[in-house]
């Protein structure tokens, strides 16, 4: 067991799904996926400090930053669930105060809640000195949600099963992205239900990673990656939020190599040729009237990382 710390801050990234292949519904209600994740340089920060619980067995949580008014501050918060799960794993009380500094869009299809859960696991593990082996942390991540393990790992990875079984992927360069942020959110379960409804009785193939997309990632080839971007949830997201079609059209008109709905939406992600093209694209989208705002960034980046630790 390592020495406990008195304050630990972890930075954890958002993600974009450069491929999201969705299989038919499973008996447990989930779907098998071939989910190619790429971590991007938009981060939340999770700080763990000692603190009395908000209620018996429930850590205290606070949140600041864009969209923080929509983040639950009770046991429904995934970061709180992460702290409780880690404490139970080690047979201790979850006596911690978690503060989340938001920058990842809330309910935007960029795994902000999952990122906060991964950040809380890493921060609490250092705060408590529990020194949980990496494999055990990843198993706890998988218990919390399909996207949580990738938030811990970062970089690029292929997720199978519900997306939680990860294989790291090589990335041969920096990819330039622009994210067009929408007002409001889309609930992931609603999008999956819409996907099943739209498919009806049509046969659905088993999901598999696209070799051309994996080769483009490894080569760092933005144009080849743009040609291979796919998201099986996009038709469902568009059916629930038709205005996203206008956002996608505006991005492509403004020079994006390609655009797609990020995960379950409603954020739209656009791939740009370089940093200058991304800056121009972000400005055009912000002025288009089709989104709340737009921001340029890069991927892939590291997963959850401790940036401050004070004894």
Steps between C-alpha positions, in 0.01 A plus 500: 500500500641839400510811718160677510481853362295792635390636160517344156392653167460284190454629146290275277416537129188498287472256212375482146387176340666485159311176442195381690362175360193381692380141497148374576358519853632236739283311751636730777377808311845619394646485148827350386721775360811556297584838644817679388573769758732797464574719804493873429651803670188614686523409866315491828695522826400296804645592840472268800550629853406350836145590597196396698236317294194682369297207633605166651714321242466781243798725424449873476526643148512851355529619142594817313543586134278504189187291545572434869141589589396179318741272688339298782652563843381180664536122467388528136834657410728242336807640677326447835418141398867452408619613843246275674603203284871549567439541874295178510773322303745585779257464793515861607264795533463737201594804710591739222398828344511492120513826308443484123621787284304449176616578151371192318146571373228355724284233329684578177604153384861560605497282815531779756333303777713196423811718505405631844456144627846400378646817649333430834636144511856615436476798737346301788749218454785748550322691778439183699834337420323181389738436206245305298666301217423634153311187396272532803438869428399411144263231630340755733472742206314233301253453787421872487433530126604411149701820435673524839795265427602703195499824701762340724710370208474783243686515170310285253342162558257249357223418747310173458215350701312802635813697413676416825740233364784716372789445264735793459552629146802678350450861389752635252444871549281779636147531367328840499135509603223752539205427728172680443316512831121492510257638753363228726595134490393162371456207738708204382228239575252699291741504205556123518125440515454722195775307321320170565169649392641634173660166419176314558531135399790555261793264563789669681853371440740433784701819562864505389773761477566640152857408390520815285417718800758327721762543228417871469543548875834321497622702203380833641315555171216748563347468152493121515351515850236746380396258226454221757313680783173323588245506780210254497319717758501807276165429325339451841648823637380688190151353539483637855673831420444578127677835529832316531481441123536877454810499722658218302424677172644829629823331604550327169418823312762681711774260391498205741655185359204315654252533784292269713293497816729425795385181671135533597509877436401773487856631456620485138867427428686621191842395380721775357814482290721699741495752787429799276214322327357400840510860628325627187241221517425572867445868424269420207295256705472742793357759257273256317207513740485120500673439836549666838875531452791320337852427617812364336720242668726202430516125560614254616621592843580316822232356725438588865815663641584626848604865464511608867559307819557660839585320820 
